[in-house]
Amino acid sequence: MRLSTRSTYGLRALCELALNWEQGPVSVSAISQKERLSIAYLEKLLNLLKHYGFVRSIRGSKGGYVLARDPGEISVGEIIRALEGEGARLLYIEDRLQTDEEKNETPASRMISLLVKRLGMIISESLNSLSLKRLCSDPEVWNLIDPGDKAHVCQGQVRELAHM
């Protein structure tokens, strides 16, 4: 799985806004300092996020950006689809074969193709079920990354793949 810089930085900016959800607007410079992102790139990114309806801008001396919706109602999958494009492929597997006739399919190649499709579905389902609020504030999310902690949640999905 690979996310673009746009999606990675977009999620980082949105996390800053989610963490400050009840405190009011956050300035571009505050996000830039906290996340060590270029102000110019961040401004472009926030305008894009505004276009997609994730943030609102507030003018004035105490202005900045706020989330347009509750962070618990925004899915990470929704954000990534907006920033990467609706047809974004999150699982990059090279397919050098061109047409059905040229594919020279074998039982093993068909199984691998099914496996890749299922992995893509699992990734998509996981991102769609993960809210911005949970991503940014719930330490349990990060335990899924540590094999010594809560990895059993992911292992259930891997076992499901093995029984396809």
Secondary structure, DSSP 8 states (H G I E B T S, - for coil): ----HHHHHHHHHHHHHHHTTTT--B-HHHHHHHHT--HHHHHHHHHHHHHTTSEEEE-STT-EEEESS-GGG-BHHHHHHHHH-TT--SS-------SHHHH---HHHHHHHHHHHHHHHHHHHHHHH-BHHHHHH-HHHHHTTSTTSSTHHHHHHHHHHHT-
